[in-house]
Amino acid sequence: MKRNPFATFASFCGYLLTCIFAVDAAAQETIRIITLGDSITKAVRPGVTAEQSFAALVQMQLRAQGVNVEVQNVGIGGERTDQALLRLDKAVISQKPHLATIMYGTNDGWVDKGKTESRLPLDKYEANLRELVARLKAANIQPVLMTEPMFGEKNQKNGVDEDGNVRLAQYMELCRKVARETETPLVDHFGHWGFMATKLKQVLQDWTTDGCHPNPLGQEILAQRITQVLLPLTQRLAEEHQAWQSDVPYRVKVDVLTQGYDGKMCWVHPRAGIIPGNPNSVVFTMQRLLLTGSDVFYALNDMRSDDLGKTWTAPKEHLAELGRRNEENGIVVATCDFWPKWHAKSGKLLGIGHTVRYENNKVMHQRKRETSFSVYDDKSRTWTPWAMLDMPAEDKFYNSGAGCVQRVDLENGDILLPIYFQAKGDKYYRVTVLRCSFDGKTLKYVSQSNELTLESGRGVYEPSLTRWKGKYYLTLRNDTAGYVSMSEDGQTFGPIKKWTWEDGSELGTYNTQAHWVNHDDALYLVYTRRGAYNDHIMRNRAPLFMAQVDTDKLVVRRDTERIILPENGSRFGNFGITEVNENETWVTDSDWMQTHGPNYIIPKSNAYGADDRIYAARILWAKPNAGWDKR
């Protein structure tokens, strides 16, 4: 088996970072972070307290993720990179932190009144940054470079009557260059603020006290971006130094299976199923998306690991079995939204998805849809040609499918398969749970549950089902919110209820999927939501969160929320869950490389580091999950 070059940690941009939330707390240490910079780092000024600084907020946010951290702010107003070098030993290196952030450029590039040149020329600024990085690395301190935030719209003009952002942009481009060439993690505030201003029409002045220095809201914006980058770094450090908090029931290890972006296509719908063995094998399926279109999918590929993710085969396209097919009148049909899962009764890996039809390589607005399925052959490592589930000849099932859904396999081999459906011309999708039989070759319809409806948006769709402690829980997508329903028997479901926190306020998940993670001791929901300073992400579809569900009240416990996958500018949302064994459950996802319009394609060089990665976030349970294969 060929070893995947991305299966070992090489650089931050590879994102192969071990992320641990909880272990034995017998010998805990604290991860120490120092923030080095100018007045924007110092933060404290009229209207901004020390507790409102990004340094204090990052400390609070990282602790909330289970890592013992301490952040020390050593920012000094007016400082440049040459001055930072003079005090680096005393202010940073002698303190022996594990990690240090470096943010300079506003003062280096500034042109004073009566002058015509910047305080420090570009080449000197670049050389100073390189020396700062090199000296920290030599002292075994992890450096993290940060670009400065943009000036607001009412900023003071410099000495040559120039908008401050014009010259600052040149310095920030050099900061990115140094980060790239020295393989140093980067937090690109300048790029993020620019994206928010140009794409989302954010008034940057509203994030500052004076057009330059961030106000409390601006500090929160800075902290959010920093936390997304520092979270995997500090968790890797926490693994090395036993710096976990002891009250969280799982650890998380994030692997990157592939990466490398061509700017034209990206991987989507990455989901995995297991094949029992010693250890269990994992078969990963995914497909390519054409970025110039909307939901334009191509043939399914797979990857396989026989050593629990230490090594992976290269992606293999199954064009003949899982590719597109031609129909009459130039129509093309494909299978997509595929989810493989081991079917214990038949001893087969069964993947289920649904169909999509294209005309001139565009999704047909009015189209028929069917549930599709394929069976994996373990010996030949191939799939059967995808087939369609025969449904009752009823008008309501004209557009029906099981795309992106979690199913429940019963002990007798029957499958409870949630689908969404609508008759031709209907406005709203409805949800039902099918009872199907499977003999190892063919999936057959047996019966259906009651129907769940909502006359809002496009109705309810993309349902996922789980069984926990004898009851069945169904989560449903709607355009404006997520919903949940419960059943005692998997065939009669109660009224749908909007997903909320314990206090009744909305969870904030909307217009995308949510899925279940089960443990013997708790039921969890994995989701995306608004309200996490993530408006730059299309439909707020990153980061991925996980939190425990109160199964009596059907609400989410806010105090248990954790980030499973930090966001990096791409959208998540179309993810999967795989029960690998009693010790591990995986959450799988990828960088969907489309963003807000009018230019929907994320460029190869972007402010956040998105790079068409496929991720496996491995949840490592502190207590064995004995019922992992019985849901």
Secondary structure, 3 states (H helix, E strand, C coil): CCCCCCCCCCCHHHCCECCCCCCCCCCCCCEEEEEEECHHHHCCECCECHHHCHHHHHHHHHHHCCECEEEEECCCCCCCHHHHHHHHHHHCHHHCCCEEEEECCCCCCCCCCCCCCCCCCHHHHHHHHHHHHHHHHHCCCEEEEEECCCCCCCCCCCCCCCCHHHHHHHHHHHHHHHHHHCCCCEEEHHHHHHHHHHHCCCCHHHHECCCCCECHHHHHHHHHHHHHHHHHHHHHHHHHHCCECCCCCEEEEEEEEECCCCCCEEEEEEEEEEECCCCCEEEEEEEEEECCCCCCEEEEEEEEECCCCCCCCCCEECHHHHCCEECHHHCEEEEEEEEEEEECCCCEEEEEEEEEEEECCEECCCCCECEEEEEEECCCCEECCCEECCCCCCHHHCEEECCCCCCEECCCCCEEEEEEEECCCCCCEEEEEEEEEECCCCEEEEEECCCECCCCCCECEEEEEEEECCEEEEEEECCCCEEEEEECCCCCECCCEECEECCCCECCCCCCCCEEEEECCEEEEEECCCCCCCCCCHHHCCCEEEEEEECCCCEECHHHCEEEECCCCCECCCCEEEECCCCEEEEEEECECECCCCCCECCCCCCCCCCCCEEEEEEEECCCCCCCCCC
